[in-house]
Amino acid sequence: MPLLTDLSPASLALAVRENLNEINRNLRHSAATESHEAGGLFVWRTHVEHAWYNGVICTGSPGVDAAEASRAAVEYFKAHGVAKFTWWPDPRRMSAEWSPHLLPLGFVFDRRTPGMAMDLAELPDAVSALLEIHRVLDPDSLRVWCDTFTEGYGAPASWSAPLFELYTGLHGHGRPLSAYIGYRDGKPVAASSLFLGAGVAGIYDVATLPSARGRGFGSAMTLAPLLEARMLGYRVGILQASPKGVPVYERLGFRTVCAAEHFLWQADGE
C-alpha cells in the first residue's frame, strides 16, 4: 500500500482505524492464533486474556445474516472460554449500523480511546540519552520484552508466556511488526512496538515499569520507532492513547483525530 501523504483530518482518522485493523489481522501469522474469515468477518482468538487480543473485524455493513453471524461469534468465544472480546466495525462505515445486532447480545459500544496522528516531519530529532533502546531480534530479547511490557502495562505476570507464544516469529527485519526494549543502567525498564500498515507508522504497547516512570521514557520509546519509520519514508505516525497518555503524546506533536470505536463483549460477572 502506498505511504499516506494526505494529512486531512478524515484521512488521518481512517488511517488510525485501518492500521489498528491491520495489526490485529497480522496476528493470524502466529502459530498461537486461531483465525477464520467468512461473510465479511475476520475472527481471531489468542491465549492473551485481553479484549483487544481477541475479536472480530468487519469489512462492510451488516448483511441479512448479521444477527445470526453476531450470535455465532459470541458462541464461538464462549465455547473457547474467552471472557472478553472486541468487535471492530468497518472504519469506512457508521459503527451504529451494528448496534441493533450487537447490543441485544450484551455488547457495549465504546469510543473512549482517542485515536491520534501526527506529521512525522515535526518529530524531534533526538531520543533521550538516559535510555538505551534495542530492537527485539531473537527469542531471548522477546522474552525480556514480554516481561517488561507485562509489568509496565500492569497486567498479571501470567500474560508473559502467552505473549511470547503469540509474538514468536512475528518480529524481525522485513516484517511489518517490530518491538523495542528500553534499558536504563543495563536493566530493561520500558517497551513499545511499531506496526507499519495502511501506509502509516503505528505505535503500540508503550509501557514503562512503575519504578521508572516520570523520566520521559514513554516518550523516548515512542519517538525512537517513529524516527526509524521516518527514515523509511513514512510521513504519518498514529496511535491509540490512554487518557493519561494524551498530554504526553501531544507534547510530541500528536493530535486527536478520532475515537477508536468498537463494541466490547464480556461474559456475565466479568
Buried (B, 14 or more C-beta within 10 A) or exposed (E): EEBBEEBEEEBBBBBBBBBBBBBBBBBEEBEBBBBEEEEBBBBBBBBBBBBBBBBBBBBEBBEEEBBEBBBBBBEBBEEEEBBBBBBBBBBEBEBEBBBEBBEEBEBEBBEEBBBBBBBBEEBEEEBBEBBBBBBBEEEEBBBBBBBBBBBBBEBEEEBBBBBBBBBBBBBEEEEBBBBBBBBBEEEBBBBBBBBBBBBBBBBBBBBBBEEBBEBBBBBBBBBBBBBBBBEEEBBBBBBBBEEEBBEBBBEBBBBBBBBBBBBBBBBEEE
